[in-house]
Amino acid sequence: MLRNVVDTVEPIARNLRHISLMQGYKVYGAHLGPFKTPARETDANHMPPEFNIDQQDLLEDRQKGKRWNWSALRPSVVVGQALGNPMNLAIAIAVYASMSKELGLPLRFPGKPGAYDKIIEMTDAGLLARATVWAATDERCANQAFNITNGDLFRWNDMWPKIAASFGLDTAPPLPMSLDTIMSDKQPLWEEMKGRHGLADTPYGDVSSWRFADFVFAWDYDFFGDATKARRFGFHDFVDTEEMFLRTFADMRQRRIIP
């Protein structure tokens, strides 16, 4: 797909200046199991196939002798408000918490044993957008890859009670369970909640990022990168991850996505 886009755009975009490539920690093999942390942009690639690496190799090869340049952005888990996004952790947590409250249940961490106390990080969608513009317009960033993160680290055993409190919930000991499985029959409950609380008419399928949530909550190993390269190159924005979660949930309530 990337090759087709470049093949189509490059001949007619005579003033093409930059191509922004959105990657992720799959470059480091983070999806395969425990990986070296903090992950750095200089870390060796892993055994192919890996499309993130293939895409960067393509741009590196095509850019030689050209006026345009590229940058590769490598966020951690991206948190935002986009509905219908199969990789939206925030909406999955918000709906899971809202349904727990509706059913009179405490908020249990549903992840894999060992994931509750491992180090993890997030990337705010707004921060990622600003970093993408920065890397595309600052000449120092030409043909460079950057880890882009909020700038802080956390463990779910500390963050989870704070998330629960923001929904007026207590916590209970973690209980491993597949959200993709246990939430599969909850559409009727969602429809009832929409009517009872006057929520926006959001289809249940647009708030069901359960497989991705299961994926994230299964990381029973540290999951973080070194974002100091971006700092050294001039990008100094940061976001407090706890504030990011609470702000995102508040915005969802204001938009009547959740009670």
C-alpha positions in Angstrom: 0.0 0.0 0.0 2.8 2.4 0.9 4.6 1.6 -2.4 1.4 2.3 -4.4 0.9 5.6 -2.6 4.5 6.8 -3.3 4.4 5.5 -6.9 1.2 7.5 -7.5 2.0 10.7 -5.6 5.7 11.3 -6.3 5.4 11.8 -10.1 2.7 14.5 -9.8 3.6 16.1 -6.5 6.5 18.2 -7.8 6.8 20.1 -4.5 6.7 17.0 -2.3 8.7 17.7 0.8 8.0 15.0 3.3 6.5 11.6 4.0 5.4 10.8 7.5 5.5 7.1 8.4 3.5 6.0 11.5 5.1 2.9 13.1 5.0 1.5 16.6 6.9 -0.8 18.9 6.4 -3.8 16.6 9.6 -2.5 15.1 11.2 -3.7 18.4 9.3 -7.0 18.5 7.2 -5.8 21.4 4.2 -7.7 20.2 6.2 -11.0 20.2 7.0 -11.1 23.9 9.5 -9.6 26.3 11.8 -7.2 24.5 14.8 -4.9 25.4 13.7 -1.9 27.4 14.0 0.9 27.1 13.7 0.4 23.4 15.8 2.7 21.3 15.7 3.8 17.7 19.2 2.3 17.2 18.1 -1.2 18.4 18.7 -4.0 15.9 15.7 -5.2 13.8 14.2 -8.6 14.5 13.7 -11.6 12.2 11.2 -10.6 9.3 8.6 -10.4 8.2 7.7 -7.0 9.8 5.8 -4.5 7.7 6.9 -1.5 9.8 10.5 -2.2 9.0 9.7 -3.0 5.4 8.0 0.4 5.0 11.0 2.3 6.4 13.4 0.4 4.2 11.2 1.3 1.2 11.3 5.0 2.1 15.0 5.0 2.8 15.7 3.5 -0.6 13.3 5.7 -2.5 14.5 8.9 -0.8 18.0 8.7 -2.1 18.8 11.6 -4.4 15.3 13.1 -3.9 14.3 16.5 -2.6 11.8 15.1 -0.2 12.6 13.4 3.1 10.8 11.1 5.6 10.3 10.6 9.3 9.1 7.6 11.2 7.1 8.1 14.4 7.0 5.3 16.9 4.3 5.8 19.6 3.4 3.5 22.4 -0.3 2.7 23.0 -2.1 5.7 21.5 -5.0 7.1 23.6 -7.7 9.3 22.1 -11.4 9.6 21.5 -11.9 8.3 18.0 -14.9 6.0 17.8 -14.9 2.9 15.6 -11.1 2.5 16.1 -10.2 -1.1 16.7 -7.1 0.1 18.7 -8.8 2.5 21.1 -7.9 1.4 24.7 -9.5 4.4 26.4 -13.0 3.7 25.1 -12.7 0.0 26.0 -11.8 0.9 29.6 -14.5 3.5 29.7 -17.3 1.2 28.6 -16.0 -1.7 30.7 -16.0 0.6 33.7 -19.4 2.0 32.9 -20.9 -1.4 32.6 -19.3 -2.6 35.8 -20.9 0.3 37.6 -24.3 -0.4 35.9 -24.1 -4.0 37.2 -23.0 -3.0 40.7 -19.6 -4.5 40.3 -16.1 -3.3 41.3 -13.6 -2.6 38.6 -11.4 -5.6 38.2 -8.2 -5.5 36.1 -8.9 -8.3 33.6 -5.4 -8.8 32.3 -2.9 -11.6 32.3 -1.3 -12.5 35.6 1.9 -10.5 35.9 0.7 -7.6 33.7 -0.7 -5.6 36.7 2.7 -4.7 38.1 4.8 -4.2 34.9 6.0 -0.9 33.7 4.1 0.6 30.7 3.7 3.9 29.0 1.2 5.6 26.7 1.1 8.2 23.9 -1.6 10.9 23.9 -3.1 11.3 20.4 -2.8 15.1 20.5 0.8 14.9 21.5 1.4 12.4 18.6 -0.2 14.8 16.2 2.1 17.7 17.3 5.1 15.4 17.1 4.2 14.4 13.6 4.0 18.0 12.4 7.2 18.8 14.2 9.1 15.9 12.6 7.7 16.8 9.2 8.7 20.5 9.4 12.0 20.6 11.4 14.9 20.0 9.0 16.9 18.4 11.8 14.4 15.5 11.7 14.9 14.6 8.0 15.2 10.8 7.5 15.0 10.0 11.2 12.9 7.7 13.4 11.6 8.8 16.8 9.9 7.2 19.8 7.1 9.5 20.8 5.6 9.0 24.3 4.0 11.0 27.0 7.2 11.1 28.9 6.2 9.2 32.1 5.9 5.6 33.1 3.3 3.8 35.2 2.1 0.4 36.4 -1.5 -0.7 36.2 -1.6 -1.5 39.9 -1.2 2.2 40.6 -3.2 3.6 37.6 -6.2 1.2 37.9 -7.5 2.4 41.3 -7.3 6.0 40.0 -9.3 5.1 36.9 -11.8 3.3 39.0 -12.2 6.3 41.3 -13.0 8.5 38.3 -16.0 6.3 37.7 -17.0 6.2 41.3 -16.0 2.6 41.6 -14.0 0.5 44.0 -11.5 -2.1 42.8 -11.2 -5.8 43.6 -8.3 -8.1 43.0 -7.4 -8.7 39.3 -9.2 -11.5 37.6 -7.9 -12.7 34.3 -10.6 -12.8 31.7 -11.0 -12.2 28.0 -13.0 -8.9 27.4 -13.6 -10.1 23.9 -15.5 -13.0 25.3 -17.2 -11.6 28.3 -18.3 -8.4 26.6 -19.7 -10.2 23.5 -23.2 -10.5 25.0 -23.4 -7.0 26.4 -25.0 -5.1 23.5 -28.5 -5.4 25.1 -27.1 -3.8 28.3 -25.5 -1.1 26.1 -28.8 -0.3 24.5 -30.5 -0.1 27.9 -27.7 2.2 29.2 -28.1 4.5 26.2 -31.8 4.9 26.9 -31.5 5.2 30.7 -28.8 7.8 30.7 -29.6 9.6 27.5 -26.4 8.7 25.7 -25.5 9.4 22.1 -26.7 6.7 19.8 -23.3 5.1 19.4 -23.4 1.6 18.0 -22.0 -1.0 20.3 -19.6 -2.1 17.6 -18.0 1.4 17.6 -17.1 1.1 21.3 -15.9 -2.5 21.3 -12.2 -2.5 21.2 -12.1 -5.6 23.3 -9.5 -7.6 21.4 -7.0 -4.7 21.5 -7.7 -4.2 25.2 -7.0 -7.9 25.8 -3.8 -7.5 23.8 -2.5 -4.6 25.9 -3.6 -6.2 29.2 -1.7 -9.4 28.4 1.7 -7.7 28.5 3.2 -9.4 31.5 6.5 -7.7 30.7 7.8 -4.2 30.7 6.7 -2.2 27.7 8.4 1.2 27.2 10.9 3.0 25.0 13.5 5.7 25.3 12.0 9.0 24.0 15.1 11.1 24.6 16.1 11.2 21.0 13.1 13.4 20.2 14.0 15.6 23.1 17.6 16.0 21.8 16.2 16.9 18.4 14.0 19.6 19.9 10.6 18.1 20.7 9.9 18.8 24.4 6.1 18.3 24.7 4.9 15.9 27.4 1.6 14.7 28.8 0.8 13.4 32.3 -0.7 10.0 31.6 -3.1 10.0 34.6 -4.4 13.4 33.6 -4.7 12.1 30.0 -7.0 9.2 31.0 -9.1 11.4 33.3 -9.4 14.1 30.6 -10.4 11.6 28.0 -13.1 10.0 30.2 -14.4 13.5 31.0 -14.6 14.4 27.3 -16.5 11.1 26.6 -19.0 12.0 29.3 -19.4 15.5 27.9 -20.1 14.0 24.4 -22.6 11.6 26.1 -20.7 8.5 24.9 -20.6 7.2 28.4 -22.7 8.1 31.5 
